[in-house]
Amino acid sequence: MGISNLILLLFAVAAFLPKKEKKRKIVKHFLEQRFYLLIIITVVIIHLTEVNILDSYATNFVGKDFAPMFRSIEGDTVRWFISHWTPALIFFFVVIYLIIYPFTLWFSPLLFILTGEKKAMRSLAYGLVVIYLLALPFYLFLPVTNVYTYYGSTSALNSVIPTVENFFYTTTTHNNCFPSLHVAVVLLLAKSASFTNNKRYHYATLIVAVTVILSVIYLSIHWLTDVIGSIFVFLIASIVVDRENSIEKEVLRRIVPSFKDRKVLNQAVITLIKRVKEYCAKTRINATPLLVGSVAKDTYLKDSVDIDLFILFPKSTPRETLEKQGLSIGRAVLRKPEERYAEHPYVRGRFNGFDAEIVPCYRVKKPSEKMSAVDRTPFHTNYVKEHLPVWKKNEVRLLKQFLKGIGCYGAEAEVEGFSGYLCELLIIKYGSFKRLLKATKEWREGKIVIKIKETPTPEFFDPLVVIDPVDPKRNVASALSKEKLSLFIYACKEYLHKPRITFFFPRETKPLSLKEIEKRLSNMQIIGIEIPKPDIIPDNLYPQIRKSLKGIIVSCEKEGFEVTDSRFVVQNDRIYLLLKVKNVLLSPTVTHRGPPDGEKQHVKVFKEKWSINKDAVRKPYLKDGRWYVEVKRKYRDLKTFLKDKLPAVSLGKDIQNMVMKQGFTVLPLRDLLKEDLRVFWTQYLDGRMPWER
């Protein structure tokens, strides 16, 4: 058998193992999958213990063989095969049962490890646990003698390989028949192989599975009831395997913090709170630190951790004192402190390897007493902690990662998407990530109002309205733009139709070469405006960019330049405003429409005005009952128009200042082919959604 296994190994390596597997990768694969290997080894040890030690005691304890019951159910169906044994078929099925099956049993996990097929290895490990947990009680307390022993027939195994049963029955017993472990496990091997990229091996395991099932019946080893029972056991294991290998489970493995991650973070939080308290005591600041946000609610993503520590001051504290002392605490306890500004200033920095924010606010007893917008935040944290069960926290994580993957996560002005608090409320409302996605099928534009609890509220006109259960006068989704809401609803529909992990983790864009970008853009009429970026926070910058772009488009279209698309890119210290137009260069003249011929007074004024106007290239004329005049354009070239008129356009305040003080540059397409814009242009030309790339 050793020689046959060696021959099979050489064949299998040549047929199924990729030619180029680096040793470094193999070691990495082993380390990644050692936990699953340990599970498999543990199950094997438990099985051998049951066979060689526990089984005899259990059989004596039960004191009964249930094989007669199985025979009464199915009669002599399986015994019929004994009377139709032929040397050729016996040899074939014994080889399948004693050589091919055991080889497949040990080679499959080896192949999965060598090729880094983690999903397949996970399926095998978890499926094996389920199968054995279901089978073990039957092996111990429902002993069923195998068919040929029950009928007193000669062993087909020994007839091909003499004395093989001496070894064979160290791995099983005569009465561990129901359910058939051979059948359940070989089906599991085929199922696990289906999760690999190795189609040839998957097909091979399917063939082995079918022939093993036929062999246990033809060789009269198992009753038909054993086989049917093992198929049911496999189906239960298959459900568990599918659940463990679902896309959502795979995502959660990447985004849920481990025990070690939590321990390190918790220690950092405890130390930070301690430092703040010590500083307040030392400087006699009357304030109390409170952990809020996703860390406090345990809905944060593994690789996206922000420690939000609010400093609660008494309501009697003057605003100026609150701001001054709040900033002093932040500067004292955080590394690389940086002052930021919202409704009032706060400090952002680093602490023990984590991003952290120190935010001063007032301690109020209820949200209606708030003296600033951030005073509500502690109530948000308490509400989520009270209403979001532990088992739903990962549902929030799934939603957050999904939104990140499609580019809709974050209520900041740069994104105009979903805030973390909004994600939490949606899961509280709908119960799970999948239910929320299904609920979006019923969302209709302008009619999406979600109340977490019934309470009177004012009327809102935002694309999505989610009433804040803490403050019913506030829409939690007010920052969400119409475009991002539409994108979310579309992504939900697409994910439900065809789930893919790229919805959560889109592939990184591989930028095209500048030469290829130039070639693909050559038939488009695009012009850009480069403006120095003002030194303001993103939440102030992006609304101004959008306002500026809108103002430019309005001005261009008034002058006759039809804008078919527009984009903006913020790159380091520059802003690029990009316009795709129907024509960069217009005709020399434009036809100006006048009044209908029947409106005599208006016609008179029209003719008098344009007959002497120096911009009219010909006299007013009548056509199809209406007067017209051909007028010379003031601006034919979009580039010239923008150079002359941009300072007068309605721009954002700080962008306007940059235009007036530092100037701007109008760039033709060739000057927009910059190295730092390659990713942008590649995505623009690609045109697909993030999850489709």
PEKA-V37054 format. One record per run of one state. SS is the DSSP state (2 for helix, 1 for strand, 0 for the rest). FROM is the first residue (numbers start at 1). LEN is the number of residues. If there is no record, write none. Layout:
SS,FROM,LEN ; SS,FROM,LEN
This chain:
0,1,1 ; 2,2,15 ; 0,17,6 ; 2,23,40 ; 0,63,4 ; 2,67,8 ; 0,75,4 ; 2,79,4 ; 0,83,4 ; 2,87,28 ; 0,115,3 ; 2,118,24 ; 0,142,2 ; 1,144,1 ; 0,145,2 ; 2,147,4 ; 0,151,5 ; 2,156,5 ; 0,161,3 ; 2,164,5 ; 0,169,7 ; 1,176,1 ; 0,177,4 ; 2,181,13 ; 0,194,5 ; 2,199,20 ; 0,219,5 ; 2,224,21 ; 0,245,2 ; 2,247,9 ; 0,256,3 ; 2,259,25 ; 0,284,3 ; 1,287,6 ; 2,293,5 ; 0,298,3 ; 1,301,1 ; 0,302,2 ; 1,304,1 ; 0,305,1 ; 1,306,8 ; 0,314,5 ; 2,319,15 ; 0,334,1 ; 1,335,7 ; 0,342,3 ; 1,345,7 ; 0,352,2 ; 1,354,9 ; 0,363,4 ; 2,367,3 ; 0,370,3 ; 2,373,15 ; 0,388,2 ; 2,390,17 ; 0,407,2 ; 1,409,1 ; 0,410,8 ; 1,418,1 ; 0,419,1 ; 2,420,11 ; 0,431,2 ; 2,433,10 ; 0,443,6 ; 1,449,3 ; 0,452,13 ; 1,465,3 ; 0,468,7 ; 1,475,1 ; 0,476,6 ; 2,482,16 ; 0,498,3 ; 2,501,3 ; 0,504,10 ; 2,514,8 ; 0,522,4 ; 1,526,7 ; 0,533,5 ; 2,538,21 ; 0,559,4 ; 1,563,9 ; 0,572,2 ; 1,574,8 ; 0,582,3 ; 1,585,1 ; 0,586,3 ; 1,589,8 ; 0,597,3 ; 2,600,12 ; 0,612,4 ; 1,616,1 ; 0,617,4 ; 1,621,3 ; 0,624,2 ; 1,626,7 ; 0,633,4 ; 1,637,1 ; 2,638,11 ; 0,649,4 ; 2,653,10 ; 0,663,1 ; 1,664,5 ; 2,669,4 ; 0,673,2 ; 2,675,12 ; 0,687,3 ; 2,690,3 ; 0,693,1
